Amino acid sequence: MTRLSVEMLAADVPEPITSAGHAQLGIAVLAGIAVIVLLITRFKLHAFLALTIGSLALGAIAGAPLDKAITSFTTGLGSTVAGVGVLIALGAILGKLLADSGGADEIVDTILARAGGRAMPWAMVLIASVIGLPLFFEVGIVLLIPVVLMVARRGNYSLMRIGIPALAGLSVMHGLVPPHPGPLVAIDALHADLGVTLALGVLVAVPTVIVAGPLFSKVAARWVDAPVPERMLPPRASAELERRPGFGPTLATVLLPVVLMLSKALVDLVIDDPANTTQRVFDVVGSPLIALLAAVIVGMFTLGRAAGFGRERIQRTVESSLAPIAGILLIVGAGGGFKQTLIDCGVGRMILDISEDWSIPALLLGWLIAVGIRLATGSATVATISAAGLVAPLAADMSTAHAALLVLAVGAGSLFFSHVNDAGFWLVKEYFGLSIGQTVKSWSVMETIISVVAGGLVMLLSLVI
């Protein structure tokens, strides 16, 4: 079911904690989002604090008792961290093992050794997409930018022809493919199936990254003629290693959780019998927790041990991987708290009530809401979490496939037009040595292409599945 309708199990929407009318509730939602935007953009407050204050402001303006608003926020925060916190931590550990062992460099070097000339942009998008599976966007940028700059200088390539495909690969993975935080939280909020979402996410991601990466890079290279910034060429991360993992074992380790989760989704579709032993086995091994945990354990041997790491070195790698994600976990958790406050204040019921005569597709609504929050806050993760909370009631009566598509629609909208309030904008600007105008014409336009193309593909898929 893809269209807004008051027939979508309105009874499943919880009783609101406030008796505010639609007008007051609409004002409260806008005010809550405005508070978050103002605190992040104007006062440079951390997103965790901004989301916390914005959630309380939303509840207060909606007329909810303060104690109930606090309970809604803390409940949402706790359930979100409980649902995705461990997965984020496991993803961080796997990414750190990949980087410290030199496994990422092995993948990069192997692919680059077999590519050249016109194939190089395609090689870069492939590298970024593979590396981007287990890594957070910011970590992926830090890891790949030195490689991008060295390839561009050594091969005398346009910086945009090499850089845009790499950025596109990372961004598409970040917005559309679990186990990244945004998609994981949206899956949890919309009660979508992770395996189906992963399969459809990959299906949407492939053509999207081709259009926004290698194809758009030709245009970006004409728009932006920027030299390689010499100051941003640090030594390779694996230079100090005596040896590093092989290409095959490294790639197998990175893809292991993806294969396990996709296998679960396939078995569920083929067998569809909860009592079947085979399906029960795959339900366990294909669950996100077990899939990522298995990849981490395997990675300790195929990555850590293969690089000559002893037990103490592996332990230090694991410990150092967890500290940087504290802020991410807090932001994701607070975003879940804001989502729960939206739901408990009755925003879902309001959407159902006022949508009786609407004919706008639910997928398009999810995309538009995410676009608005993305433009306002600059955070793809905040946009995904908030938009998922707003459209959660619409997924109640959707099929498994359409609920997954709603996740992807929200994820696609969350990538729309990154600008000066987005940390990614400044990362790209500084690493590539660009002006603000050049960053807009390259990075911001690329993000918009990703959002529009992915959103369009999601709409098309909804017509055939």
MOPEFEN-V963865 format. One record per run of one state. SS is the DSSP state (alpha for helix, beta for strand, coil for the rest). FROM is the first residue (numbers start at 0). TO is the last residue. Records with the same first field share a line. If there is no record, write none. Layout:
SS = FROM-TO / FROM-TO
This chain:
coil = 0-1 / 3-8 / 12-20 / 41-45 / 61-64 / 101-101 / 113-115 / 132-135 / 154-157 / 176-179 / 190-192 / 223-228 / 232-245 / 270-275 / 285-286 / 307-309 / 323-324 / 344-345 / 354-359 / 377-378 / 395-398 / 413-421 / 432-434 / 464-464
beta = 2-2 / 360-360
alpha = 9-11 / 21-40 / 46-60 / 65-100 / 102-112 / 116-131 / 136-153 / 158-175 / 180-189 / 193-222 / 229-231 / 246-269 / 276-284 / 287-306 / 310-322 / 325-343 / 346-353 / 361-376 / 379-394 / 399-412 / 422-431 / 435-463
